[in-house]
Amino acid sequence: MTTATLTIDLSAIAANWHALNRLTECETAAVVKADAYGLGIDRVAPVLASEGAREFFVAVAEEGTALRRILGPGPRINIFSGHMPGDTDMIRSADLTPMINSVDQMILHVEAIPGHPFGIQLNSGMNRLGMEPSEWSALREIALSQGPSMIISHLACADTPDHPMNAAQLAVFREMTEGTGLPLSLGATGGILMGDDYHFDLTRPGIGLYGGLPYVDARPVVTLDLPVIQTREVPQGGTVGYACGWTAQRPSVVATVSGGYADGLIRALGNGATVTHEGRKAPVVGRVSMDLITVDITDLPETPGHLQLIGQHQSVDTVAGFAGTIGYEILTSLGARYDRVYLT
Ligand SMILES: *Cc1c(COP(=O)(O)O)cnc(C)c1O
């Protein structure tokens, strides 16, 4: 078998959810947008539901519809993008709860499916989704009379706890929600770690469940093992890969490994990434191609059958660092070709 193996530890995801839950006094949701950050919503969401998660969040109604099929009735499925034209049938039939982001969405929602549950998303400063303070004050009494399930907002700088934006958003969120008496939710993974002030009634962790920063204490979830297809000796001065991207400075042994940019090993990983063999590092050399990468294994004591990109010796965030990106992007880029193995 020449496809790489992506091992996803579902028990680690469950442990991360419980650990994040224990950091607060309030309820803990689970964010499973983008196919549970690329790890497989059909496997991840049922585990979280059986561990006790009752509130789920996805980005769009299509994801919510798929999630309802997976979870069945019971857990609440909340939609960050709210209620867009064309979403009504999905919201009704899959019993989804849109987070209403604007006056237009509010009108659409109450006209199309009066009485159907909804929440409110407020813009407390990120300027991405949610109602403006002025919109909210105009709509507030009408919206509250329709019985929203909760009010949420999102932090722009929660991965930088000292950033003044956090306190500023907290103050705006408090002011905008004062006296509503509704359940409130502001923090995602970073917000949980910033302490009680940011917890309110419900937290919305995503990346922390999947083993990524800023949750430094997360249990690792993902292992990615890439089979070695071929090895060869490259003489000093020989070049490897497209555009002769790497030149051997000494007689070298180069392994050609299954997995490339079509599998989410983004091309930026060509500059300075390593893979590991039993804890020893070996540098990725030359360009990342669509299906293959090349690795200098000259200094390994043996020829490995596979090389590990992500696992106990290099975290998702370490790999992200090689490519100048974040763990979120590495996870959500993990390709469809991998042989996926789920540990329970
Ligand atoms: C993605 C997202 C989350 C989860 O954030 P993490 O940083 O992955 O914990 C929570 N709330 C909103 C609005 C989001 O878009």
The ligand as a Gaussian input file, in Angstrom:
#p B3LYP/6-31G(d) Opt

LIG

0 1
 C      -13.874000      28.526000      14.308000
 C      -14.627000      29.254000      15.358000
 C      -14.572000      28.826000      16.693000
 C      -13.586000      27.794000      17.172000
 O      -12.320000      28.438000      17.307000
 P      -10.999000      27.678000      17.767000
 O       -9.961000      28.753000      17.780000
 O      -10.738000      26.627000      16.743000
 O      -11.255000      27.102000      19.109000
 C      -15.433000      29.432000      17.591000
 N      -16.265000      30.435000      17.226000
 C      -16.308000      30.901000      15.948000
 C      -17.233000      32.010000      15.609000
 C      -15.490000      30.340000      14.981000
 O      -15.516000      30.810000      13.718000

